[in-house]
Amino acid sequence: MPLNYQPSHMYDPFICRYLQTAAVTGYSYKCRKLHGAVKACHNQPYGRNNNESTYLGHLPLPIPHRYPPSHRPRPWHGILPRRPKPHWNYGTDVHTFDITLLIMTLRFIGEPPRPEFEQKVITYLTRRELTHGGWSIVPDEDKFDLSESVKAYIALRQMGLARNSSFLTRARDRILRHGGAERMNILLKLYSAMTRIISWQAIPPVSLEALLIPAWAPLSSYSVGSYVRLGFMIMMVSRSVDLAEKSPVVTDFDEIFINKDHVLEDSLIGRFQNPYLHAVFRRVIPLFEVVDKLVPRAVREWTINRVVKELDDMTNPVGGLFGTGTTTEILLIMYHKLGLRDSLKAREAREALRLREIEGMEEATSTLFESSVWDTAFIVRTLMESHKIDNASMVGIERGLDWLVTQQVVSLRGHWGGKRPLLRPGGWAFQLGNPHFPDLDDTSSTVISMIRYQNHFPDITKYTIPISRGVEWILGMQSVNGGWGAFEADNIHYYLENLPFVAEYPAVLLDAPTVDITGRCLVALAHASRNPSIAADFPSLQAAIENGVKFILARQRPDGSWWGRWGMNHLYGTHLALWGLAEVGAKYHAGAAVQRAIEWLKSVQNEDGGWGESVTSYEINVDKFVHGNSSASQTALVLLGLLDVGEEDSPVVQRGLRYLLRKQKQENGYWDESVMTGVGIPNIMYIKYFGYPKYFPLTAIAKYNQIHEAKMVGGRRRTTRKLG
């Protein structure tokens, strides 16, 4: 029977009306607590004009004004926007990861200080200092991270905090006790070399001309993830400029190093690495420098011009480069070194970073990226799950889906085209202003929402073409091993993970196929296979599904779980694996793999009825599930996985639902969540999605109610269990 809970509108009219209002009025905001000051921070509006293309082959032009902080509108309550945007964007948070890099970047390129803003950043950073000094990569765990502490230390020094202040003294002492700044992660080493904090001698000297190797070659720049290739392009251009000009290394921060000559420590062998291949790479890498010195100057200058042109083409004032702050920041550094700081593209990149700044009454920070496409696709699904679709709800759902149609990339072949040059575009990117890098996660999520809505209303056919283009792109991006990666196909050169400088950071170089994305792609393809008008156009649909199933089954861990790459970790991976297997056919419901996964999920439930997983599970010396405090979004995802495989009457599911009901806030129908459950780069950067504790719990509760209502209508056994 449906959940009984007071007030009776718990899961339906109130929160769904709240979500619907955002789509109908079209405004998207992020509301964030900043230590005592709640400041409404909105995604800066980008409007459409009469000359704008329907698709993202042409990027929207920015509105010429920005709201000053004192005049920014309040959140949705009682306010209609001047310029409707029928989508949702709850935004993201990466703790101190991006704001420290932003400050270091602006200092390096010589931008004038902004005392008021920087004082708020200092307050933000110092309030997040750990008990015994230093900083963590996540806000909810008092666990020292050396690289994050090095970034925060340098940023605070650059903003004027005294070297002998208590904050910096504690941080410096703890950094030195953990081996010094030379033990920083590979991402920060590259950034430090670009900003001349350490020497380029600490970075493997790969020649810039390696970018000219075609994608079809056995080894090329397309053998790594697209985000790694972008970083490589920017880094090697900067390196070439610094070496040509003999730029000196700064000594301003030597106090946090024990020995700068040991920055490139390549003797460490990771648990996942092959000692033989690791040793081979250690001996081959020094030869790269010899090859690099043989490149004629004219060839180098021509290569730099070609690389800069390619980067220019991918940069815009909405998303910057790759739609993220970090990539845009190092791009600005490269422009500065080339003397292009005042160029149009440099100004566009700076504007993209400015849009990510978040300023409150007392604190200020920045966000890595916005999440419009991702949030909109999920909330449309939530609205469809949460209550019967009437005319009022159709307005919100259709406006969201119509907006998603305008975001489909159908005319631009991005980086993914290196391995799939004949495949037609048809994907969706995670965020605005990133058409060169659509991803399989957002594409499959959007396709799922569109197909489900069109299946519910067979007379509505306006989404058939976008769905077909999306399915075509998903099928074409399947890797030869049956799985799907995030941005690339066939990014399976696993031997590169034996390079010495990634010994502690698996999954950094490659965008390899993963179980979590494969599971979501299977759901999209399963929905497509059940729609005759779409399935008829894709005779290879069933074979692709079978190969995806084999990929998932082959990667189940001995305990029954699956590793998750883009969400916190085994709980996320297992949820999507179960969803994918459940959607592709009932024969997998009773399979041994599914039963082992069910038993594992039941065994890791917390005493309070919820589920939670710690970021510690990603550490290479752990590499197993580690319990964390229960969170609403993780509990909801586990419940969805269990409901997908018929466990709705299980006592474990009932306890999980009670946990969600207890934790729901009475004043707005939402759930609070402080933990980071998204993953950018394992062990380097994690993400908090502000939308997760809003739409995932609602979806889980609604799905439970739908299942039991269907049983009642069908005359099957009724449960007498009553929750609340």
Backbone hydrogen bonds, N-H to C=O, Kabsch-Sander energy under -0.5 kcal/mol:
donor,donor_aa,acceptor,acceptor_aa,energy
4,N,723,L,-0.6
5,Y,3,L,-0.6
10,M,7,P,-1.5
12,D,9,H,-0.5
14,F,9,H,-1.0
16,C,12,D,-1.7
17,R,13,P,-1.8
18,Y,14,F,-2.0
19,L,15,I,-2.3
20,Q,16,C,-3.1
21,T,17,R,-2.3
22,A,18,Y,-1.1
23,A,19,L,-1.2
24,V,20,Q,-2.8
25,T,21,T,-2.9
26,G,22,A,-1.1
30,K,41,C,-2.3
32,R,30,K,-0.5
32,R,39,K,-1.1
34,L,37,A,-2.1
37,A,34,L,-0.7
38,V,36,G,-0.5
39,K,32,R,-1.4
39,K,37,A,-0.8
40,A,38,V,-0.5
41,C,30,K,-2.3
41,C,39,K,-0.5
43,N,28,S,-1.0
44,Q,42,H,-0.5
47,G,45,P,-0.5
52,E,49,N,-1.8
56,L,408,Q,-0.7
58,H,55,Y,-1.6
63,I,45,P,-0.9
71,H,68,P,-2.3
72,R,69,P,-0.9
79,I,76,W,-2.3
87,H,85,K,-2.9
93,D,688,K,-1.8
97,F,94,V,-2.0
100,T,96,T,-1.4
101,L,97,F,-0.9
102,L,98,D,-2.5
103,I,99,I,-2.1
104,M,100,T,-2.1
105,T,101,L,-2.3
106,L,102,L,-2.6
107,R,103,I,-2.1
108,F,104,M,-1.9
109,I,105,T,-2.3
110,G,107,R,-0.8
111,E,106,L,-2.3
118,E,114,R,-3.0
119,Q,115,P,-2.2
120,K,116,E,-1.4
121,V,117,F,-1.8
122,I,118,E,-2.6
123,T,119,Q,-2.0
124,Y,120,K,-2.4
125,L,121,V,-2.6
126,T,122,I,-2.8
127,R,123,T,-2.0
128,R,125,L,-1.1
129,E,126,T,-1.2
130,L,134,G,-3.1
133,G,130,L,-1.6
141,E,138,V,-0.6
143,K,141,E,-2.2
145,D,135,W,-2.6
149,S,145,D,-1.9
150,V,146,L,-2.3
151,K,147,S,-2.2
152,A,148,E,-2.3
153,Y,149,S,-2.5
154,I,150,V,-2.4
155,A,151,K,-2.6
156,L,152,A,-2.5
157,R,153,Y,-2.2
158,Q,154,I,-2.4
159,M,155,A,-1.5
160,G,157,R,-1.5
161,L,156,L,-2.4
165,S,162,A,-1.8
169,T,165,S,-2.6
170,R,166,S,-2.2
171,A,167,F,-2.2
172,R,168,L,-2.9
173,D,169,T,-2.4
174,R,170,R,-2.0
175,I,171,A,-2.5
176,L,172,R,-2.4
177,R,173,D,-1.9
178,H,174,R,-1.2
179,G,176,L,-1.5
180,G,175,I,-2.5
181,A,256,I,-2.8
183,R,180,G,-2.0
184,M,181,A,-1.9
189,K,185,N,-2.0
190,L,186,I,-2.1
191,Y,187,L,-2.1
192,S,188,L,-2.7
193,A,189,K,-2.1
194,M,190,L,-2.0
195,T,191,Y,-1.9
196,R,193,A,-1.2
197,I,192,S,-2.9
198,I,192,S,-1.1
202,A,199,S,-1.7
203,I,200,W,-1.8
206,V,204,P,-2.0
210,A,207,S,-1.7
211,L,208,L,-1.9
212,L,209,E,-1.7
213,I,210,A,-1.3
217,A,214,P,-1.5
221,S,210,A,-0.5
223,S,220,S,-2.0
224,V,221,S,-0.9
225,G,509,L,-3.1
229,R,225,G,-2.4
230,L,226,S,-2.3
231,G,227,Y,-1.9
232,F,228,V,-2.5
233,M,229,R,-2.5
234,I,230,L,-2.3
235,M,231,G,-2.8
236,M,232,F,-2.5
237,V,233,M,-1.6
238,S,234,I,-2.2
239,R,235,M,-2.5
240,S,236,M,-2.2
241,V,237,V,-2.0
242,D,238,S,-2.5
243,L,239,R,-2.7
244,A,240,S,-2.0
245,E,241,V,-2.1
246,K,242,D,-0.8
247,S,242,D,-2.1
250,V,196,R,-2.8
254,D,251,T,-1.2
256,I,253,F,-1.6
257,F,254,D,-1.6
262,H,259,N,-1.9
263,V,260,K,-1.6
265,E,263,V,-1.4
266,D,264,L,-0.9
270,G,268,L,-0.5
273,Q,270,G,-1.5
278,H,274,N,-2.7
279,A,275,P,-2.1
280,V,276,Y,-2.1
281,F,277,L,-2.5
282,R,278,H,-1.9
283,R,279,A,-1.3
284,V,280,V,-1.8
285,I,281,F,-2.5
287,L,284,V,-1.6
288,F,284,V,-0.6
288,F,285,I,-1.8
289,E,285,I,-0.6
289,E,286,P,-0.6
290,V,286,P,-0.7
291,V,287,L,-1.9
292,D,288,F,-2.6
293,K,289,E,-1.7
294,L,290,V,-0.6
294,L,291,V,-1.1
295,V,292,D,-1.1
300,R,296,P,-2.2
301,E,297,R,-2.5
302,W,298,A,-2.1
303,T,299,V,-2.4
304,I,300,R,-2.5
305,N,301,E,-2.3
306,R,302,W,-2.0
307,V,303,T,-2.7
308,V,304,I,-2.8
309,K,305,N,-2.1
310,E,306,R,-2.0
311,L,307,V,-2.4
312,D,308,V,-2.6
313,D,309,K,-2.1
314,M,310,E,-0.9
314,M,311,L,-0.5
315,T,312,D,-1.4
316,N,320,G,-1.4
320,G,316,N,-1.9
324,T,321,L,-1.3
325,G,368,L,-1.6
328,T,324,T,-1.4
329,E,325,G,-2.4
330,I,326,T,-2.0
331,L,327,T,-1.5
332,L,328,T,-2.0
333,I,329,E,-1.6
334,M,330,I,-2.0
335,Y,331,L,-2.5
336,H,332,L,-2.3
337,K,333,I,-2.1
338,L,334,M,-1.8
339,G,336,H,-1.1
340,L,335,Y,-3.2
343,S,340,L,-1.8
347,R,343,S,-2.2
348,E,344,L,-2.2
349,A,345,K,-2.4
350,R,346,A,-2.2
351,E,347,R,-2.2
352,A,348,E,-2.1
353,L,349,A,-1.8
354,R,350,R,-2.2
355,L,351,E,-1.9
356,R,352,A,-0.5
356,R,353,L,-1.0
357,E,354,R,-1.2
358,I,365,T,-3.1
360,G,358,I,-0.5
360,G,363,E,-3.5
364,A,120,K,-1.1
365,T,358,I,-2.7
367,T,356,R,-2.0
373,V,430,F,-0.7
374,W,430,F,-1.3
375,D,371,S,-2.6
376,T,88,W,-0.5
376,T,372,S,-2.5
377,A,373,V,-2.3
378,F,374,W,-1.7
379,I,375,D,-2.7
380,V,376,T,-2.2
381,R,377,A,-1.3
382,T,378,F,-2.3
383,L,379,I,-2.8
384,M,380,V,-1.8
385,E,381,R,-2.1
386,S,382,T,-2.3
387,H,383,L,-1.0
390,D,388,K,-0.8
394,M,390,D,-2.3
395,V,391,N,-1.2
396,G,392,A,-1.0
397,I,393,S,-2.5
398,E,394,M,-2.9
399,R,395,V,-2.0
400,G,396,G,-1.9
401,L,397,I,-2.6
402,D,398,E,-3.3
403,W,399,R,-2.0
404,L,400,G,-1.9
405,V,401,L,-2.0
406,T,402,D,-1.3
407,Q,403,W,-0.7
407,Q,404,L,-1.0
408,Q,404,L,-0.5
408,Q,405,V,-1.1
409,V,427,G,-2.9
410,V,408,Q,-0.9
414,G,412,L,-0.8
415,H,436,H,-1.2
417,G,414,G,-1.7
418,G,415,H,-2.3
419,K,416,W,-1.0
420,R,416,W,-1.1
423,L,420,R,-1.1
427,G,409,V,-0.5
428,W,439,D,-0.6
434,N,431,Q,-0.6
437,F,434,N,-1.5
439,D,428,W,-2.5
440,L,486,A,-2.8
443,T,439,D,-1.8
444,S,440,L,-2.4
445,S,441,D,-2.1
446,T,442,D,-2.5
447,V,443,T,-2.4
448,I,444,S,-2.4
449,S,445,S,-1.9
450,M,446,T,-2.4
451,I,447,V,-2.8
452,R,448,I,-2.3
453,Y,449,S,-1.9
454,Q,450,M,-2.4
455,N,451,I,-2.8
456,H,452,R,-1.6
457,F,453,Y,-1.7
460,I,457,F,-2.1
461,T,459,D,-0.8
464,T,461,T,-1.7
467,I,463,Y,-2.4
468,S,464,T,-2.6
469,R,465,I,-2.7
470,G,466,P,-2.2
471,V,467,I,-2.9
472,E,468,S,-2.6
473,W,469,R,-1.9
474,I,470,G,-2.4
475,L,471,V,-2.7
476,G,472,E,-2.2
477,M,473,W,-1.5
478,Q,475,L,-1.2
479,S,483,G,-2.8
482,G,479,S,-2.1
484,W,514,T,-0.6
485,G,488,E,-0.8
492,I,490,D,-1.6
494,Y,492,I,-2.0
496,L,493,H,-1.9
497,E,494,Y,-1.7
498,N,495,Y,-1.7
499,L,496,L,-1.7
502,V,499,L,-1.5
503,A,500,P,-1.4
505,Y,502,V,-1.3
508,V,505,Y,-0.9
514,T,484,W,-2.2
518,T,514,T,-2.0
519,G,515,V,-2.7
520,R,516,D,-1.6
521,C,517,I,-2.5
522,L,518,T,-2.2
523,V,519,G,-1.6
524,A,520,R,-2.0
525,L,521,C,-2.5
526,A,522,L,-2.7
527,H,523,V,-2.2
528,A,524,A,-2.1
529,S,525,L,-2.4
530,R,526,A,-1.0
530,R,527,H,-0.5
531,N,528,A,-1.5
534,I,531,N,-1.2
535,A,528,A,-0.6
535,A,531,N,-3.1
536,A,532,P,-1.8
537,D,534,I,-1.5
538,F,535,A,-1.6
541,L,538,F,-1.7
544,A,540,S,-2.2
545,I,541,L,-2.1
546,E,542,Q,-2.3
547,N,543,A,-2.2
548,G,544,A,-2.1
549,V,545,I,-2.3
550,K,546,E,-2.1
551,F,547,N,-2.0
552,I,548,G,-2.0
553,L,549,V,-2.7
554,A,550,K,-2.1
555,R,551,F,-0.5
555,R,552,I,-1.4
556,Q,553,L,-1.1
557,R,561,S,-3.1
560,G,557,R,-2.1
562,W,570,H,-0.6
568,M,677,T,-2.5
569,N,567,G,-0.7
572,Y,568,M,-0.8
573,G,569,N,-2.6
574,T,562,W,-0.5
574,T,570,H,-2.3
575,H,571,L,-2.0
576,L,572,Y,-2.0
577,A,573,G,-2.1
578,L,574,T,-2.4
579,W,575,H,-2.2
580,G,576,L,-2.4
581,L,577,A,-2.5
582,A,578,L,-2.6
583,E,579,W,-2.0
584,V,580,G,-1.5
585,G,581,L,-0.6
585,G,582,A,-0.5
588,Y,585,G,-1.5
589,H,586,A,-1.5
590,A,586,A,-0.6
591,G,588,Y,-1.0
595,Q,591,G,-2.3
596,R,592,A,-2.3
597,A,593,A,-1.9
598,I,594,V,-2.5
599,E,595,Q,-2.3
600,W,596,R,-2.1
601,L,597,A,-2.6
602,K,598,I,-2.2
603,S,599,E,-1.8
604,V,600,W,-1.1
604,V,601,L,-0.5
605,Q,602,K,-1.0
606,N,610,G,-2.8
609,G,606,N,-1.8
611,W,631,S,-0.5
614,S,626,V,-2.6
617,S,614,S,-1.6
618,Y,615,V,-2.0
619,E,616,T,-1.5
622,V,619,E,-1.9
623,D,619,E,-2.3
628,G,612,G,-1.7
631,S,611,W,-2.2
635,T,631,S,-2.2
636,A,632,A,-2.3
637,L,633,S,-2.3
638,V,634,Q,-2.2
639,L,635,T,-2.4
640,L,636,A,-2.5
641,G,637,L,-2.1
642,L,638,V,-2.4
643,L,639,L,-2.9
644,D,640,L,-2.0
645,V,641,G,-0.8
645,V,642,L,-0.6
646,G,643,L,-1.5
647,E,642,L,-2.2
650,S,647,E,-1.7
654,Q,650,S,-2.0
655,R,651,P,-2.3
656,G,652,V,-2.0
657,L,653,V,-2.4
658,R,654,Q,-2.2
659,Y,655,R,-2.0
660,L,656,G,-1.8
661,L,657,L,-2.3
662,R,658,R,-2.4
663,K,659,Y,-1.8
664,Q,660,L,-0.9
665,K,670,Y,-3.6
669,G,665,K,-2.1
671,W,693,P,-0.6
672,D,663,K,-0.5
677,T,675,V,-0.6
678,G,687,I,-2.8
679,V,566,W,-1.3
680,G,685,M,-2.0
681,I,685,M,-1.9
684,I,681,I,-2.5
685,M,681,I,-2.8
687,I,678,G,-2.5
688,K,93,D,-3.0
689,Y,687,I,-0.6
690,F,91,G,-1.8
690,F,688,K,-0.7
692,Y,689,Y,-0.9
694,K,691,G,-1.6
695,Y,691,G,-2.3
696,F,692,Y,-1.7
698,L,694,K,-0.6
699,T,695,Y,-2.1
700,A,696,F,-2.3
701,I,697,P,-2.4
702,A,698,L,-2.4
703,K,699,T,-2.4
704,Y,700,A,-2.1
705,N,701,I,-2.1
706,Q,702,A,-2.5
707,I,703,K,-2.3
708,H,704,Y,-1.9
709,E,705,N,-2.5
710,A,706,Q,-2.3
711,K,707,I,-1.6
712,M,708,H,-2.0
713,V,709,E,-2.4
714,G,710,A,-2.1
715,G,711,K,-0.5
715,G,712,M,-0.9
716,R,711,K,-2.2
